[in-house]
Amino acid sequence: MRTSMKKIFMFLSLFAMIAMLASGCSNSNVDKNITKAGEVPTSYLHASFDINVDNPKEVVGFADYVFVGFVEEMTGTDYKFPVTKETEDGPKELKSPYTNYSIKVLDNIKGNLKKDVSIPLQKSGGLSEDKSTYFLFEDDSLPQKGKVYVFTATAEQDGSLLVSGPNSNIEVKTDFFSKNSIQKLSEESIANELAKTEEYKTYQDAYKNEIVKDRKRFTSKYEAS
């Protein structure tokens, strides 16, 4: 299937991640990248989903919240949804990695999250529990500390925020925020700088023309009052 026709079904993402872990890196649906000596390799899952991940209008329409966020730090990894895999040494329990971050919202595009506090955010994918491999969906990446991204997030039933799959965190290409202290910048200066970036313009336009996905939705507990 051509990339332009690639479909993404977010509801099945965690099940796909579990299947990837259970099948191991030899699975034909998983690519393992070549890394330098001493580096942790990354295994990528080829998944089939229900929205076009390459179309920002569909990605925004699926999301509950779209915002620009500064990554303050990575705060750890949770391991969820255990499955048992039979190995030569007997049954082995495997869990899906979910990487946790502390972020600061710089601007809301869709939804209205708090800007004046640090907010926890979870990304599906990350370092395996045995620290041997990073697991991610194809064309996906983990946010990095100190960088600014456009996040497309869903609110979970408990009010937490989850970003999942390709194009759920798009790096904003500007060195303005790395050269200035986020804490010292005014909302006006932040807004002016973001307005110059292609990533921000793309997702603002996508929100104006979003293709909404009909699904059950929840509200984040980090919404501004």
N, C-alpha and C positions, 0 to 999 in steps of 0.2 A: 504494500500500500504506500502511495506517495506521501511525503511529509505533509503536503498541503491538505491531504485528506485524513490525516491522523486524528483520531477521536479520543477524547479523554473522559472517562467516567469516574468522577471524584469519589462517589459513594463506595466504589470497589477498591479504592486505593489501598486501604489498610489490609484488605484480604489479599491483594496482589503482593504487597510487601511480605506478608506472612508466607505466601506461597513461594516467594523468591528465597526466603531464608530457609524454608523447609526443604526445598529442592537442591540447595547448595549452588555453588558457583559453576558447576559443570552443566547446569541446565542450559539448553539451547536458547532460551529466552533471556539469558543474562550475559552481558559482556563484562569482562574484567579488564580494566585498563592496565597498561604497562607502566610501572613506576620505577624510579631510581632506587638503588639499594638503600634500605633503611626506611623508606617511605611506606605508609599504609596504603594498600591498593583500594580502588573503588570498584564495586560491582554495580552495573546498571541494569535495571529491569525494563524490558520492552513491554509496555502495557497497552491495553485497548480500553478506551474510555468513551464517554458519551457527549462531550463538547469538544470543539476544536481548540486545542490549547494554543494554537498559533494565531487565533483570532481574539484580540483583546476585548472585543465587544461581547463575545461569549464568555470569556474568563471573568470579566467584570459582572456580567449578568448572573453568573453562578454564585459569585462571592456575596457575602453579607457586608463586608467592609473592604474598602480599597483606600489605602493611605500611604503616605510617605513616612518612613520611619528610620531613625538612626539607631544602629545596633550598639548598645552600650557594652554588653558582654554576653558570652555564652555561659549559661549557668548550670550545665550538666545535661545528662541524657537519661530519659526514662525508657524502660523496656516493657512492652505491653503485649498482650494477646499471645500467650505461649502456645506453641504447637510442639508435638513430639515427632522426632525423626529417628527412624531406625538406622543405626550405623553398625559397623563391624564390631564395635565395642559395646553394643547394646543401645537402648533408647537414649536419645539426647533431646533435651528441651531447648527450643529456640524461641526468641522473642523479637518483635519488631522494634527497632530503635526510633525514638522521637527526641529530637534535639531541642533543648530549652534555651530561650534567650530573654534578656531584659532589653526592651526597646523604648525609645522616646518618639512619640508621634509628632511629626513636624507639620503635617498638613493632612486633613481629611478630604478625600475625593468622593467617596461613597460612605455614608454613615457618619457618626459623630463620636469618635473616641476621645478620651481625655488627653490633653496635651501637657498638663502640668505635673504629671507623675510618671514614674517608670512603670511600664506595663509588661507582664510576662507574655511571651509568645512561644508557641510550639511548632516545630517544623517536622513533618514526617520524613524519616530518613536520618542517617547518622552513623556513628561508629558502633559496630557490633559489640555485644556484651563481652566477648572474649578479646576485644580490642584488635582483632586481626584484619578487619575489612570495613570500609565505609559502604553502606547500602543506600542507593538513590535510584529514583526513576530516571529513565533515559532523558537526556537534555535538561536535567535538573541540577541544582547546585545548592549548597548550604550557605546561608548568610554569613558574613565575616564581620568580626568586631571592628568598629570604627567606620564602617561604610553605611551609605544611605541607599535605601531600596524603596521601590513601589511594591507594597505587599497587597496581595489579594487573599483575604482571609475569610474563613467561615467561623461562625459562632457555634460552639459545641453546646450540648444540652446543659452542661454545668456553668455556662457563661464564659468559658475560656476561649481563646483564639487559636485557630489552627491554620497553618499554611501548608498546602500539600500539592505536589506535582510540579511539572514543568511550568515555567513562567508565573509561579506564585510569588517569587521575589525577583524583581528586575532591578539591577543596580542602576542608580542614577549617576550618570557620567559627568561629574563635576568635582573639581578639587577644592571648591569653596569651603566645604564643611570640614575637610581635613586640615585646612589652613587656619580655621577659626574655631574657637570654643563654642560648642552648641549652646552651652548654658548662658553665654554672653550675647547671643544673637537675638535680635528682636523678631517678633512674628513677621513684621513688615519686610525685614531684610531676607528672612528665610523665604517668604512668598515670592519676593522679587527674583531671587536666585533660582528657585524651582521653576518659575515661569519661563526661564531661558532654556530649560533642558527639554530634549526631545522625548525622554521617557515620561516626564510629567505631562507634557502636552498630549502625548499619545493616549494616556489613560484618562485624562480629563475628557478628551473627545470620545473615547470608548464609553465612558459613563453616560455622556449625553445621548449616545446611540446604542446603549446596551441591549443585548438580546437576553432577556430574562429567562432563566431556567426555573420551571415550576417544580418546587421541592419543599419539603418541610424545613422551616427556618427557626432559628433561635436568636436571642438577643444577648450581646456581650455584657458582662457585668462591669466592663470598663468604659461604658458609654458615659459621655459627659451629661450632667444633669441639666 
